[in-house]
Structure formats: C-alpha cells, structure tokens
C-alpha cells in the first residue's frame, strides 16, 4: 500500500542549483518543488512554506479549531498546498479558484479531498477573492480563511526560512535576490531576511501587462487592483516588469538547455545528491513553471537596466514544475520529445 502521509519536515531546506543564464553574474535558483518531496508523490511548491506557517499560526492563536472549514482563494499553488496540509491535519477544506486554472493545480486540490468553488476567469482574479469573502460572510463562525494576501505569516515564513537558507547556501555571497509578486510574500519576507544579513539588492518583478498569463503573479502597475498587504514594496531596491511571452520563452529555454544534463547542484538542502539529481527532472525533462521563466527574464532585465558584474551572485526562485501547466495553450509543444517549441 502506498503511504500517503504528508511529512511536513520536508518543507524548506530546498536545493540550490546554478543556471546557465546569459548574464555575467552567477545565477542560482532555489528548487521549490522539493518542498514536501516523497518518492511516491513528488513534491509541492514554494507555497508549501506559507501554507504550513499560516496553519501553524492559526492553530496556535486559537483562530483555527477542528470544527471550522478552511477556505482560501487561489490561482492554484497556495490552494493545493493548504488543501494538502489542512486535510492531513483533519480539517474540511474549500478552495476558490478561477475556472481557467491549470489542470495540474485543479487535480492537486481535488486529490487532497478539498471542495472547489470555480469563478469565471473572465471576471478577473479580484472576483475570486470577492467570492471567497461572500462564502466566509455566509458563515463567519464556520469558516477560517488563512488569507495569504494579508497574513503576516506569509512573508514571515520566508523571512524565517527562505532567507537564512539562501544566505547559508551561498556562504553569504548572495548579492541580488529576485522574486515575483503575487501576494508579494516571497520577495517581502526573503528580502527583509537578507537585508538583515548583508548588503543584498532585493528585486521584485510584476507582469508588464494586465492581461498576462504568468501564473501566480498579480498585475499591480496601474488601475484599481487589489494590492496585497503582504507586499511591502519598501523592501525592494529595484522593481522590474516582465512580459508573458518572455517568461514562457525563458522557461522553454531552460528545458532546451538541460535536455541532456541537470543544472549544477550548488547545495542539496535536506536531500542527498541522488534524490536531487533524480527529482530535478520530470519524465526525463527539466521543466519549470511560468513564474520561474519570468525570474530568469527578470535577471536578464536587471543586467540590462543596472548591470551585473562577474562576481555578483543572483538568486531566483523556481516556484514549481512546468508539468502542472501542460494543458495551457501557451505551453503547446513545451513538453514534446524533440525540444521544439
């Protein structure tokens, strides 16, 4: 019988790899799908970190009790990770998602046993948040919402775990940290933690256009869009904007670059070399998600705008694996056998 028990000690201490990116600096990446890794079920995503911390905080404060249903709006990864961890802890879970979420993310939520409320994606992501608020208002005592967009345990998780990991894995040589803004928790929390440790330039990036397809990121540049309270832009030293097309191109380029070999492993984190080498690939391919490709493009944009030196060490996040997006039209051909896109 397959063991489906989730081992929360498998969250954090993820591997660090060096990527071949066309900038003079060394570019390293945290491989976040190693969160919750098991041989039987693969791993999670960067959102495993905040899901655990938010649930822990709610249980410790008494806000989350066994009789309450956990509910959260999400574009996918936070929902699947909250669903996996909360159901494992014995809670009923409901997730509110846009109806165009990738099949891989929907499947992950369903596999966890959570109920899904779909919202018409044409109404925009703010409608997903509004639908969740309506459900909570209908039964405020019955629901508990972690609220990744306002919960301080979101950036707190990265300040407490991601930042010290990066500092230690680079021996304190990291000079630049780059992360995209969805909730803003990653760049805010990690940025704070790295600023506390040394002279590190913290760079946030956002989608360049309101109609984008970079999963997990929010367009905040103009208009009356909901701005997450977890996104503290005062932490940023630089802000960049990335086009969807460039993000997808860079994700595909990583796949093509590593068709026959893995990226160089700088640090294996909590895993052994054999596990890391094996799990860097899915179906013998190195495939990353949309926001990961955007991170590579952001590193290039940073060099184009302010310049990077040969002795700089840039760290980006590989938030999840690309096989979650295989059903999205823009990824057509991405997972083919011949490397063509």
C-alpha positions in Angstrom: 0.0 0.0 0.0 1.3 3.5 -0.9 2.0 5.7 2.1 0.1 9.0 1.6 1.1 10.6 4.9 2.5 14.1 4.4 5.8 14.8 6.2 5.9 18.5 7.0 9.5 18.3 7.9 10.0 18.0 4.1 9.1 21.7 3.8 12.1 24.0 3.5 15.8 23.4 3.1 15.3 23.0 -0.7 18.2 22.5 -3.1 20.1 25.4 -4.7 21.2 25.0 -8.3 23.2 27.1 -10.7 21.6 28.0 -14.0 23.1 28.9 -17.3 21.7 32.4 -17.9 23.1 35.0 -20.4 24.3 37.5 -17.8 27.9 37.9 -16.5 26.8 37.1 -12.9 26.4 33.7 -11.3 22.6 32.9 -11.3 21.4 30.4 -8.7 17.9 29.1 -8.1 16.0 27.6 -5.2 14.2 24.5 -6.4 10.9 24.8 -4.5 9.1 21.8 -5.9 11.3 19.8 -3.4 9.0 21.0 -0.7 7.0 18.0 0.6 9.0 15.7 -1.7 8.3 12.0 -1.5 9.3 9.3 -3.9 5.7 8.2 -4.4 4.1 11.6 -4.8 6.7 14.1 -6.0 6.8 17.4 -4.3 4.9 20.6 -3.7 5.8 24.2 -4.5 7.0 27.4 -2.9 3.6 27.8 -1.3 4.2 24.8 0.9 6.2 27.1 3.1 3.4 29.7 3.7 0.7 27.0 4.0 2.4 25.4 6.9 3.2 28.7 8.7 -0.3 30.1 8.3 -1.9 26.9 9.6 0.5 26.7 12.5 -0.1 30.4 13.4 -3.9 29.9 13.3 -3.8 26.8 15.4 -1.5 28.4 18.0 -3.7 31.6 18.2 -6.9 29.5 18.5 -8.5 31.0 15.4 -8.5 27.6 13.7 -10.3 24.9 15.6 -11.3 21.4 14.5 -14.9 22.4 13.8 -14.1 25.1 11.3 -13.7 24.7 7.5 -10.5 26.1 6.0 -11.2 28.2 2.9 -8.9 30.2 0.6 -9.0 31.9 -2.8 -6.1 31.0 -5.0 -4.8 30.8 -8.6 -3.6 27.3 -7.7 -0.4 26.6 -5.7 -1.5 28.1 -2.4 -4.8 26.3 -2.6 -3.3 22.9 -3.3 -0.7 23.2 -0.5 -3.3 24.5 2.0 -5.6 21.7 0.9 -2.9 19.0 1.3 -1.7 20.2 4.7 -5.1 21.1 6.2 -6.8 17.9 5.2 -3.9 15.9 6.5 -4.5 17.7 9.9 -8.1 16.7 9.8 -9.9 19.9 8.5 -12.5 20.2 5.8 -11.2 22.4 3.1 -12.8 24.6 0.4 -10.8 26.3 -2.3 -12.0 29.2 -4.6 -10.3 29.2 -8.0 -10.7 30.8 -11.4 -12.1 28.3 -13.9 -9.1 28.6 -16.2 -6.6 27.4 -13.6 -4.3 24.8 -14.9 -5.4 21.2 -14.8 -2.5 20.1 -12.7 -3.4 22.6 -10.0 -7.0 21.6 -10.0 -6.1 18.0 -9.9 -3.8 18.6 -6.9 -6.7 20.3 -4.9 -9.1 17.5 -5.8 -6.5 14.9 -4.9 -6.3 16.4 -1.4 -10.0 16.0 -0.9 -10.9 19.7 -1.0 -14.1 21.1 -2.4 -13.6 23.6 -5.2 -15.7 26.7 -6.0 -14.9 27.9 -9.5 -15.2 31.6 -10.6 -15.5 32.8 -14.2 -11.9 33.8 -15.1 -13.2 36.5 -17.4 -14.3 38.5 -14.3 -10.6 38.8 -13.2 -8.8 37.5 -10.2 -10.4 40.0 -7.9 -13.7 38.2 -8.4 -12.1 35.1 -7.0 -11.2 37.0 -3.8 -14.7 38.5 -3.7 -16.4 35.1 -4.0 -14.4 33.8 -1.1 -15.3 36.8 1.0 -19.0 36.1 0.2 -18.7 32.5 1.4 -17.0 33.5 4.6 -19.6 36.1 5.3 -22.3 33.5 4.9 -20.9 31.5 7.8 -18.2 33.5 9.6 -18.0 31.1 12.5 -17.9 28.0 10.3 -15.1 29.2 8.0 -11.5 30.0 8.7 -9.6 31.8 5.9 -5.8 31.9 6.2 -5.8 34.9 3.9 -2.5 34.7 2.1 -2.9 38.3 1.0 -2.9 39.8 4.5 -1.5 37.1 6.8 1.9 38.2 8.2 2.9 34.5 8.4 3.1 34.6 4.6 6.2 36.9 4.4 7.2 35.7 7.9 7.6 32.1 6.5 10.2 33.4 4.0 11.9 35.7 6.5 12.3 32.7 8.9 13.2 30.0 6.4 13.9 31.1 2.8 16.3 34.0 3.6 18.6 32.1 6.0 18.7 29.1 3.6 19.8 31.3 0.7 22.4 33.1 2.9 23.9 29.8 4.2 23.8 28.0 0.8 25.7 30.9 -0.9 28.1 31.3 2.1 26.8 34.8 2.4 28.0 35.7 -1.1 24.5 36.4 -2.5 24.4 40.0 -3.9 20.9 40.1 -5.5 17.6 38.4 -4.7 14.9 38.4 -7.4 11.3 37.2 -6.9 7.9 37.9 -8.5 4.9 39.5 -6.7 1.7 37.6 -6.4 1.0 38.0 -2.7 4.4 39.6 -2.5 5.2 37.4 0.5 8.3 35.8 -1.1 10.1 39.0 -2.1 9.0 40.9 1.0 9.9 38.2 3.6 13.0 36.9 1.9 14.1 40.5 1.2 13.8 41.5 4.8 15.7 38.5 6.0 18.5 39.1 3.5 18.7 42.8 4.2 19.2 41.9 7.9 22.2 39.7 7.0 24.1 41.7 4.5 24.3 44.1 1.6 21.8 42.3 -0.7 19.9 44.1 -3.5 16.3 42.9 -3.4 14.4 43.0 -6.7 10.7 42.4 -7.2 9.1 41.9 -10.6 5.5 42.0 -11.8 3.7 41.3 -15.0 4.1 44.0 -17.6 0.5 43.9 -18.7 -2.9 43.5 -17.0 -3.9 40.6 -19.4 -1.0 38.3 -18.6 -0.5 34.5 -18.2 2.3 34.3 -15.7 0.7 32.0 -13.1 0.8 33.2 -9.5 1.7 36.8 -10.2 -0.6 39.9 -10.0 -0.7 42.9 -12.2 -0.4 45.9 -9.9 1.2 48.6 -12.1 -2.0 50.6 -12.8 -5.7 50.6 -12.1 -7.7 49.8 -9.1 -6.4 46.3 -8.4 -6.3 44.7 -5.0 -2.9 45.3 -3.5 -1.9 42.6 -1.0 -1.0 43.8 2.4 1.7 41.2 2.4 3.5 43.0 -0.4 5.8 45.7 1.2 7.4 47.5 -1.7 9.6 49.5 0.7 11.7 46.3 1.0 12.5 46.5 -2.8 15.7 48.1 -4.0 14.6 47.6 -7.6 11.3 46.8 -9.4 11.0 45.2 -12.9 8.3 44.3 -15.3 8.2 41.1 -17.3 6.1 40.2 -20.4 4.3 36.9 -20.6 6.0 35.9 -23.9 9.4 36.5 -22.4 8.5 34.5 -19.3 7.4 31.5 -21.4 10.4 31.8 -23.8 12.8 31.6 -20.8 11.1 28.6 -19.3 11.3 26.8 -22.6 14.9 27.8 -23.0 15.7 26.2 -19.7 14.1 23.0 -20.8 16.2 23.0 -24.0 19.4 23.9 -22.3 19.1 21.0 -19.9 17.7 18.3 -22.2 20.8 16.1 -21.7 22.0 17.2 -18.3 20.9 18.7 -15.0 21.8 22.1 -13.7 24.9 22.1 -11.4 23.8 21.5 -7.9 25.3 24.0 -5.5 23.7 22.6 -2.4 21.4 19.7 -1.9 19.5 21.1 1.0 18.0 18.4 3.2 18.3 15.8 0.4 21.0 13.5 -0.8 22.7 14.0 -4.2 20.9 11.0 -5.8 17.4 12.3 -4.8 18.1 15.8 -6.1 19.5 14.6 -9.4 16.5 12.3 -10.0 13.8 14.8 -8.9 15.2 17.7 -10.9 13.5 16.1 -14.0 10.0 15.0 -14.8 9.7 12.4 -17.5 13.4 12.9 -18.1 13.0 16.6 -18.8 13.8 19.8 -16.8 10.6 21.7 -16.9 9.7 24.8 -14.8 6.6 26.8 -14.3 5.7 30.2 -15.7 6.9 32.4 -12.9 10.3 30.6 -13.0 10.8 31.6 -16.6 9.8 35.1 -15.6 12.5 35.0 -12.9 15.1 34.2 -15.5 13.9 37.1 -17.7 14.0 39.4 -14.6 17.7 38.5 -14.1 18.3 39.5 -17.7 16.3 42.7 -17.3 18.3 43.6 -14.2 21.5 43.3 -16.1 20.1 45.4 -19.0 18.9 48.1 -16.6 21.5 48.4 -13.9 24.2 46.0 -14.9 25.6 42.9 -13.2 29.2 42.0 -12.5 31.1 38.7 -12.9 31.4 38.4 -9.1 27.7 39.0 -8.4 25.6 36.1 -7.2 21.9 36.3 -8.1 19.3 34.1 -6.6 15.9 33.5 -8.1 13.1 31.1 -7.2 11.9 28.1 -9.3 8.5 28.1 -7.7 7.0 24.9 -9.2 7.4 22.4 -12.0 6.2 23.0 -15.6 4.2 19.8 -15.9 1.4 21.5 -13.9 0.8 23.7 -17.0 0.8 21.1 -19.8 -2.8 21.8 -20.6 -2.5 25.5 -21.1 -2.5 26.5 -24.8 0.6 28.7 -24.5 2.6 25.7 -23.4 1.7 23.7 -26.5 4.8 21.8 -27.6 6.7 22.6 -24.5 6.7 19.1 -23.1 7.4 17.4 -26.5 10.1 15.0 -27.1 12.2 16.9 -29.6 12.8 20.1 -27.8 11.0 22.2 -30.4 8.6 25.0 -29.3 
